[in-house]
Structures are given as structure tokens and as C-alpha cells.
Amino acid sequence: MRAFDDYFRNGLIHEGRIKSGGQFSYSYTFLYFENGFLIINPRILQQEVTDYFERYLMQLVQHEGAYQIFYNKFFRQFNTEIQEL
């Protein structure tokens, strides 16, 4: 969903803030629009992220190709730091 990427993901990751009036609220379902503002339930967001991460880890364990792709990307990005240890 483009609004989620624009308001929450990009804002939190790149700017450390929720953009364009996006809000967290425990009173709504996962994604809710009200008066042009995107509102997200943080409890459900946390559960969705946890579930996704667990599925990703399971894929790494069960599929050698997926693990190899992860390993290559990780090594390429952090090789310098690993060598310093």
C-alpha cells in the first residue's frame, strides 16, 4: 500500500517520524483511513512484522538457495566489519 510506505515506512526509516499526519491508534483495525489520514494499530503492525520475519527465517532454514542469497548480501554489506573482529 503506497500510503503505508509514504507515511510510515519511509518516514520512520529515513526521517525518524511518521509523515503526512499518519497516526498510531489501538482503537482501529490494522489500516484505517479517516479524514485523509492513515491510522495504523501498532499492536497488529508488530504482529504482522513478527509473523513475516518468522516466515522469512523459516525460508532461510528450509531453502538453501534463499540462505545463499541472504549470506551473499550480508557478507557483501558487512564484510569490512566482520574482518575487523
C-alpha positions in Angstrom: 0.0 0.0 0.0 1.6 3.3 -1.2 0.2 5.3 1.7 1.8 3.0 4.3 5.1 3.2 2.5 4.9 7.0 2.2 3.6 7.8 5.7 5.1 5.1 7.9 7.8 3.0 6.4 9.8 5.7 4.6 9.1 8.3 7.2 10.2 6.2 10.2 13.2 4.6 8.4 14.5 7.6 6.6 13.4 10.5 8.8 12.5 9.0 12.2 9.0 10.3 12.0 5.5 9.5 10.7 4.7 11.7 7.8 1.6 13.4 6.4 -0.5 13.1 9.6 -0.2 9.3 9.8 -1.1 8.1 13.3 -0.9 5.0 15.6 -4.0 4.1 17.5 -5.1 0.9 19.3 -8.8 1.8 18.6 -8.8 0.8 14.9 -8.2 -2.2 12.8 -4.8 -2.6 11.2 -5.2 0.1 8.5 -7.8 2.7 8.6 -8.3 6.0 6.7 -10.1 8.8 8.5 -10.4 12.3 7.0 -7.5 11.6 4.7 -5.2 10.4 7.4 -3.8 6.8 7.6 -4.2 5.3 11.1 -2.4 2.0 12.0 -2.9 -0.2 15.0 0.7 -0.7 16.4 -0.2 -4.0 18.1 -1.3 -5.5 14.8 1.6 -4.0 12.9 4.0 -5.5 15.4 2.4 -8.9 15.0 2.5 -8.7 11.2 6.2 -7.8 11.2 6.9 -10.7 13.7 5.0 -13.2 11.5 6.7 -12.0 8.4 10.2 -12.3 10.0 9.4 -15.8 11.3 8.3 -16.9 7.8 11.5 -15.4 6.4 13.7 -17.2 8.9 11.9 -20.5 8.1 12.5 -19.9 4.4 16.2 -19.4 5.1 16.4 -22.7 7.0 14.4 -24.7 4.5 15.7 -23.4 1.2 19.5 -23.5 0.6 19.1 -21.0 -2.3 17.3 -18.4 -0.1 20.0 -18.8 2.5 22.8 -18.4 0.0 21.2 -15.2 -1.4 20.9 -13.8 2.2 24.5 -14.9 3.0 25.9 -13.2 -0.1 24.1 -9.9 0.5 25.0 -9.9 4.2 28.7 -10.7 3.5 28.9 -8.0 0.8 27.4 -5.4 3.1 29.2 -6.2 6.3 32.5 -7.8 5.1 34.6 -4.9 6.3 33.1 -5.0 9.8 33.4 -8.8 10.0 37.1 -8.6 9.1 37.7 -6.1 11.9 36.5 -8.6 14.5 
